[in-house]
Every structure is written in structure tokens, then in C-alpha cells.
């Protein structure tokens, strides 16, 4: 659906501007209605695509592609850098357990680093052996349904901690990679 967005934007511009032009001239009520329906349909589809692409999806290993309610939706707000000792030994955990895919992202002159993404145009997770560059921050995954996310991670073999509640009432739990790096999963309100 993402490749349709430029065409939907053009359709939105053409049909909504035609709608308002017909509205100003106060003629062709049936034509104005039809053009308005098409224009607002383009707008609705654009909003739906943007909303859908904002979230990543993680499925349990036994889930079928045609059963969408067996997956957990989550978002990663920014690009993340995680400090590891050995990128090659930790990479399989991130690809198998979290569903990340190797990215062809150019990391410049940084050696000992690998970039991964949940989907092609999503935020990147960079595993690096170099300290600094924002590696001191704990990565956070936001989800609407924290119990479903915990169940999907457990089905993938990830040992998740208990669901806790902070002082503001936000539910969260932590998972750890093989080197002990923490990743927080937080329920977004």
C-alpha cells in the first residue's frame, strides 16, 4: 500500500480542489458530490496507510500470515544504538527473537557495527562495539497491548521479566539480550 501514497496525494489535491471549485461556482451538485467522495476517500486511505505504517508487527513463530490477531503491534520512536561486545554473536538473537532484518544502511567509517530494521522503511537498531553515540540510553518499544506483546515474545523464546507499574501508572517489562543489555517494553496510553 505504501507505493500508492504519491498517487493518493495527487488524487487528493485534484479532487478536493475540484470539489471546492465546484462548490464556489455553486453548480453540478451531483458531480460535486462524486468528486468530494473520491477526494475524501483518497484522504482517508492516506491516513490509514500512515497509521498502519507507524507500527511494527511481531508474530509468534507458529502464527499464520492470514491470522492478524496473533501478532503484537509496537512502535520504536527513534533510531537506537546498542553497545555489545561481539556483534556477530548477538546478531542472531536480534534477528530470531525480535524479528529484525539486516539493513544495508551505510554506517560510515564505523567498524564493528551492524544495522537492523523491523521493516524496510522503519527505524534502525544499530549493534555497535563503540561506546558513545547514544548507546547509554535503554531502547524502548511502545505497545498498546502489553500482555499480547509479552505472550508473543515468550512464544519466540524470549525470557521477559514481570509486568511492573511505575509511579505514573505506566505498565512495562524488560527483556535482555544474551549480553545482558536491557530493552524496555512499555504500554503506551
PyMOL commands that set and color helices and strands:
alter all, ss='L'
color gray80, all
select helices_A, chain A and resi 2-25+29-53+68-70+87-97+146-155
alter helices_A, ss='H'
color red, helices_A
select strands_A, chain A and resi 56-59+71-75+80-83+101-102+113-117+124-128+139-143+164-165+171-176+182-187
alter strands_A, ss='S'
color yellow, strands_A
deselect
rebuild
show_as cartoon
